[in-house]
Amino acid sequence: MSFGSDDPGYLEFALAGLGDGREVGPALGGLLAAARGLLNADCAYILRCEGSVLSLIASDNLPHRSDGSVSLGVGGPEARAAIIAEAVVDRAGNSPYLGRGDLALAAAPIVLRGSVVGVFAAARQALFVPSEVRWVRILARIAGIAIENARLLEAERRRARYGETVGAIGTIERVQVQPFCQRMAAVINDVMAADITDVMLCRNLLQVEAGHGVARAPETWELVRAGEHRIENFGEPAGLDRIDTRAGGAFAASFKTGVPYRCADAQENPKAPSGLRTIGVRSILVIPIPGDREAQGLLIVGSRRPAAFDSDDAAFLRLVAERVGLLLRHSAIERDHARAAARQEFLSVVSHELKTPVAVIKAYSEVLDRRAGLSDWPGQDRTIVERIGEQADRMLAMIEQLLDLQRIEIGLLELQVSPFDLTELARGAAEAVQATTDAHTISLDGIDTCPVVADRRRIDEVITNLLDNAVKYSPAGGPIVVHLARSEGWAHLSVHDEGVGMSADDATRVFDRFFQVGAGTYRRGHLGLGLGLYIAREIVAHHGGRIAVQSEPGRGSIFSVDLPVSTVDLIAEPETIGVVGTEAAG
Ligand code: ADP
């Protein structure tokens, strides 16, 4: 074919490829064919330049090369054209793509928005003259337009794909953590055309999922792999099955700060995560999965191509991470509900199934006790009968506590208010508890009458519980004082003991459900559930009142209850209960 640099036919042909189709493949194919005709070249090809790597994206009549990627550092005329951003004419023997000394080669940089994104090259037997090199530059510019068009088209398509994916994730309602993460990894890897995707989650999330209950000390520092996907024959990265975020590094920093991490070329960056680097990953994008306050995990994607992820990809992955985070939180809430329902079912069955037989035992023990009295049983036998009665009472009290707990949890703790005298009620409770102990002296002081409107039975329960505790936790015996006072609109009742007391830390928790000071250690022998004070707090709160403790280890405790004098219109929202102080009991 004859060469004529002023022949516009080739150029038209070349530009035609940039029209409607805008696919980079056909457009560049047309351009390369036109270029070969125009320059009378043996072969022509286009390289993409990303980071420090050149890779072949289109060629015409180029002898086959394995993967077409070479580092800029390897040199050659193409690399030189990219580095100096100028056209280069050389022997093709110096080219890593051709390596044929019998050919001449002309290479020109493809520049987009001021940076070199690729190289256009052509080779032929005859040497290139300056006017032909000018054509090579023009062809490089046209290739730039084709690449840019294709990039825009690809970006548009990618955005549409990303939008669809995010929308689809938004419609998912229920998730089981691990299968969900596995599926997410596959979707992300596919949609982003990545080579490797990992979904890492805090270990405690998986523990909860596995039914091990909430971790006692939530191991939020340890991330474990909950889902993974990689293209075929991709190596297993070291250290990605679990990440200790206390050990530092790029993953840990992103997790702790909630800030995404992007690395354009891990091979050039010694700080990039080494596990990914060693299996040939070049681009890395890491996005934290947001939680209520702190991140609950990381989405990690990698590609063997350098600079494979741009800000669009990061924005997409952020949206995905947000959706994933929301779904994980929702599923946690659902799980909590399911667990609460199961617990209530359990409590209901246990309480009812237990209550009847224990009540029967109690009734029999009373019959036996009466018989023992009438027919003069030996002392030992009478003690046994008494013990049976006492134990049955304790069991019944615990069952009542479980039932109360259940009522509180389902919002069915209802008050039946009536006017009564708090002092008189307290006196009755004190006498009843005094009857159970010789080692303690229970006395009342303060005002003689204290009229209130409240639920008499429930307030009796509160005072009795405080007195029982005062006895139980003063093993050496001693005085216990119930103090009564009144102020504008309020009745104040406090129970003072000189027992074992408790630390400031324990004092902040005694009103928690199932809390027992030193549970599992020396006090395990006490028959109790750690529910008494929790229920007392709920009862007082339902009256619109407050309960608090002041205590010091070894010096006793003061539990004080403040009740509004009238609760007629005052079935208030329970208040937050504070610890008044931790000074020594008076
Ligand atoms: P329990 O059934 O274990 O007595 P409570 O809810 O009544 O449950 O009390 C919770 C915990 O608070 C008890 O296990 C005990 O450790 C501590 N406690 C309660 N009252 C006192 C007190 N007067 N002195 C010292 N510790 C107390």
Boltz pocket constraint, residues with backbone or C-beta under 6 A from the ligand:
constraints:
  - pocket:
      binder: B
      contacts: [[A, 465], [A, 466], [A, 469], [A, 470], [A, 473], [A, 497], [A, 499], [A, 500], [A, 501], [A, 502], [A, 510], [A, 512], [A, 515], [A, 516], [A, 517], [A, 518], [A, 526], [A, 527], [A, 528], [A, 529], [A, 530], [A, 531], [A, 532], [A, 533], [A, 534], [A, 556], [A, 557]]
      max_distance: 6.0
